Amino acid sequence: MKLLSVNVGRPRPVPYTSQPDGVTGIDKQPAEGPVRVAAPGPKGVGASGLAGDAVCDTRHHGGDDQAVYAYAREDLDAWERELGRPLANGCFGENLTTDGLDVSGALIGERWRIGPQVVLEVTAGRIPCATFQGHMGERGWVKRFTRKAATGAYLRVIEPGEIRSGDPVEIVYRPEHGVTAAMQFRAVTTERELLPRLLAAGEALHSETLAQARKYVARQRA
């Protein structure tokens, strides 16, 4: 298991984002050399966990629970076959394009050591948005991505440091609850009846998902 690329984005104006300034950093490109990774701070204040990477709409993106976004090259390859066009590393807005790792099937709270320094922890799957659809240029992309549920994974930074393309990825901790990034994604999108099951992942969950699951369970008991 390894990183094929570490991808960062620069702000650029586009017609398809709701970000107030009309800019997005979703078009990420492989970086040359090492990239510093650190916890960026709370959502709404912190942006990307990668130095030099733009997160322009901090209302919905970035922050400690979404510091880094990973997507498997294997899933990009599957989308290539389905869409009939090439998809470069970083084109889904992912910071890390991985090889040999089941990213969507990663467990919430699972920890990855990347290279000699960095440890990241899985928090959630990625929810598609209108900016992602506009960037892809595919009609009905949000629904299509949601239906496939190959979401990739958001991660928080446990141990900061530098990473680079080619670094090995090692799973150093796997919890036993069975709650995956893909399950979390389905629970908050199309299968809300799964929300109670997410609570087994506890505080490792993205804080917004944890609050949503607790609220759902409280309503069911009322």
N, C-alpha and C positions, 0 to 999 in steps of 0.2 A: 504494500500500500504506500502510495506516495502522492506528492503534489505535482501535477503536471504544470501548473502555472499559478502564480499569485497575481491577482488582477486588481487594478485600481482605476478609478474613473475621474475625469476632470469635468467641471461644470460646463454645460453647454445649453444654449437656448433651443427649445423645441416647442412645437405647437400643441402637444398632446399631454402636457402635465398640468395639474391643478396647483402646483407650487406657486406661491404668490409672485415670485420673480420670473416664472416661466423657464426655469432651468432645471436640469437633472444631471446626475452623475451615473446613470444606469449603464451607459456604454463603457464598460470596463475593458482595459487592455492589459496584457501580461506585462509585468514590471521586470526591468532588468536589475539584477543584483538583489540584495537583501531588503526586506521591508519590515519596519518596526511595527509590532503589534502590542496594544495595551488597551485596558478598559477605558472607554471614552467618557463615561459619566452617564447620568440618568437620561432616559428618553426625553426629548424636548430640549435638552441642553447638550448632551453628548451626541456625536455624529458617528463616524466610522471608527472601528478599532484599528484600522490600518493607516499608518502615516501616508499622507499624499493621496488619500482616497476621499472623494467628495460624496457626502450625503447631503443633498440640498433640501429635502423636505423632512425636517426633523419632527414634524407632527406625527408622521407615520413610520419613519425609518430611523435606524441608528439607535444609539443608547446601549447600555450595558447588556441587556438581554438580546440585542440584535447587533452585537459588535462586529460579527463576522458572518458572512453567508457562504456556504459551501454547496457545490453541486457536482454530481458524479459525471465524469466523461462518458460513462456507459449510458447514462440517461440522455445526455446530449446526442450521442450516437443514435439512440432509439428515435429521438425527435427528428434527427436528420433524415432517417428513413421515412418517417411519417410525413414530414413536410416537403421532402424532395429537394432540399437545399442544404448547403454546408452551414454549420454552426461553429463559430470559433470559440475557443476558450474565453470565458468572460462575457459572452453575448447574452446570457440570462441575468447579467448584473451580479454574478457571483464573484466573490473575492478569491475563493479557492476552487480550482478545478482539480478534482481528485481522480486517481486511478486505483482500482481494486478495492474500493470502499463502498459499502451499501449506505449511502448518505441518507436517503429517505427512510430507510429501515433502521437507522441509528436510534438507540434508546434515549429518551429524555434523561439527562443526567450523565450520559455516557461521556467519558473524557478521552480526548486524543492528545497524545504528545506529538508535536510536529517539529522535526529537527531536534537539536540538543536543548532548547530552552523553553519553547512555548507549550502550554497546556490549555486546551479549549474544552468547553462543556456544552453539549447539545441542549437547547432550550425549546425549540419549536420548529415547525415547518414554515415555509414561506407562503404568504397569502398574495395571490396575484392582484395587480391593480391596473387602472387605466393607463398609467405611464408605461408599464410593462407591455401591455397590449399595443400601445402606439409604437413603442420601440421595436417590437417584433414585426409589426405591419401585417398581422394575421387577423382576419375577421373572426370574431367570436373567440379570441385567444383566452380570455379570462375563463370562460366556461370550459374550454377545451383543456386547459391546464388543470383546472379544478377537477374535472372528470378523471383525468389520468392519475392525479394525486402523486406524481413523482416530484415531490415538493422541494427537495434539497433540505438543508437544515441551517437554522440560525444557531450561533454559538456565542457564549460569553467567554471572556478571557479570565482564566484562573491564574496562569503564570505568564507574564509578559516576556517579550524578547523579540528576536528577529527570525524571520522565515524567508525561504527563497524557493524558487522552482526546483524540483528534484528532491526536496527534503522528504525523508521517510515519514510516514504517519503510522503511529502505533496506538492501538486502543489499550489504554492503561487501566480503565475501569468501566465495567458494565453492570448497571443495577439489575435487579431480578424482577422488576414489576411488569415488564413487557410493553410498556407504553412507548411507542415509536413516534418519530417526527411525523410520519404519514398518518398515524392514528390521531395525533393531536390536530393535524390539519383537517382531517375529515370531521372531527368532533366540533370544530369551530366554523365549519362551512356547511356540509351537506348531511351530517349524521349527528345531530346534537344529542341524541340519546347516548352517545359515547362519553359525554362530558363527565359523568360521575366516575368513570373508569380512569380518567386522567389524574384524579386526586391521589392515586397510588404513587405518582411521581413526585408529589410534594413540592417543596420549595425549589426543586430543580427546574420546574416548569417556568416558562416565561411568565412574569408576574401578572400580565393582563389575562392570560389564559387561566392561571390559577384563580384569580378573582372571578372570572366568568364561570368556571366550573363550580366554585363554592356557591355562587349566587343561584345557579341552576338547581343544585342539590337542595338548597334552602327552600326554593319555590316548590320543588316536588314534595317536600315534607310538610309544607304549610297546609 
